[in-house]
């Protein structure tokens, strides 16, 4: 049996803190979706009541005979990154690592998104001064970061911006 050292405990504590932050973000996203769905149900109920009350309507809602061929528009990757960081800021999370940004984008907009599509864009946004990058975490420019005095864009481990 190996001895548990302080560094083992600190590493586990850091992992637990990361998991808590991720779950807080997940909960916030689900609560927002629940509010959106509640609003949709309310609108549908109101429209049904109006249709039932209004006997003068000359049209009816007919299901389309075929599936629409156009995919719904999704925001640009930079817009999705900004939204993820904004939600993290609302939840008072300490910035987001690339994997958390990717998880947000997959959950909200793009289930097939890959780190190679998102990570380099976030890195480039930091290089352009649109967001901040301290260590492995990205922040909105308005966010307080752990090292604001020494904040700047750190260079990625790979040239393509992935870490």
N, C-alpha and C positions, 0 to 999 in steps of 0.2 A: 504494500500500500504506500503510495507516494504522499509526501507531506504537502499540505495546501499552504501556499505562501500568500503573502499580501498581494503580490502581483496577480495571482490567480483570482483572488477575490475581486480586485479592482477590474480585471478584464471581464469577469462575469457581471459586475455591476454596470459596466459600460454597455454590455450586450443587453442587459435588462432595460436600461434606460433607452436604448435604441428601439427595442421592441415596444416599450410603452409609447414612445413618440409615434411610431408607425401605427399602432392601434388607435391612438387618439385621432390621427389623420383619417384612418379608415372610418371611425365612428362619426367624425364630422361630415365626411362625404356621404355616409348612409343617412344621417339626419337631414342633410340638404336634399338628398334624393327623396326621402320620405315627405318632406315639405312640398317638393315639386309634384309628387304623385297625389298628395292630398289636394293640391290646387287643381290638378287635372281632373280628379274625380268631381270636385265641386263645380267646375266648368261644365263637365258632361251632364251632371244632374240638372244644372240650371238650363242648359240648352234643351234637354229632354222635356223639361217642364214648359219652356216657352213653345216648343213644337206642339205639345199636347194642347196648350191653351189657345194657340193661334190656328184657327181653322181656315184662314185665308191663304196660308202658304201654298204655293203652286208647285213646289218641288219636294223631292224626297232625297234622303241620303242613300245612295246606292253604292254598294261595294264595287271597287274596280274589278274588271274582268281579268286583268293581268297584273303582275307585280310591277311596280315602277322600276325602270332600269337604272336610274341614277342613284348613286350612293349619297347618303346625307353628307353635307359638308361638315368638315371638322376644322377647328382652328389650326393655325400654323403651329409648328413645333415651338418656336419662341413664345407664342401666346400661351400654349399649354404649360410651358415651363414657368412663365410668369404667374399663371393661375395657381400652379402647385405651390410656388413660393409664397404667394399671397395667402393661400389657405393655411400654410404652415405658420405664417406671421399672425394670422387671426387666432390660431390655436396656441400662440406663444411657444412654438417649437423652435429649437436652436438651429435654424436653417435646415436644409435637406441635403443628404448625400445623393449621388446620382441614382442609386438603386431605389431610393424613396421617390424621386422625381419620376422615374420610369414606372414604378408601381402606380402612382397617381394617374399617369397618362394611360396606362393599360386599363385601369379600373374605369376611368371616366370617358375616354375617347377612342382608344386604339388598342384593342386587345392583342394584336399581333406586333406591337411596337418592340423594337430591339434596342439594346443599349447603344449599338453602333449608330443608330438613327438619332438618339436623344443626347447621349453624352457629349459628342463633339459640338453640338449646337449650344449646349449650356456652357461649355468651355469657351467657345467663340464669343458668346454673349458676355462672359466675364472679361475676356480680352478687350472687347469693344467698350467696356465700362457700362453695360446695360444692367448687369447684376454684379454682386461681389462673390468672390471665392476665397475662403480661408480654409486652408487644409483641404479636406475632402468635401466640405460643406459649401453649398451655395446659399446666398441670401439676397433679398431685395436690397436696393441701395439704401432704403430708409431704415432697414433693420440694424439694431445694435448687434455687433458681432463680438465674440470673445476677445479678439485681438484687433479692435478698430484702429489703434495707433499703428499697428504693424500690418494692417490689412492691405491686401493687394492680390493680384492674380498670381497664384502659384502655378508653376509649370506642371503639366500632366506628366505621367510616367511614360505615356506613349505619344507619338507625334499626332495621332488622329484625335486626341482629346479624351480617350477612354482611360480609365484608371484601373 
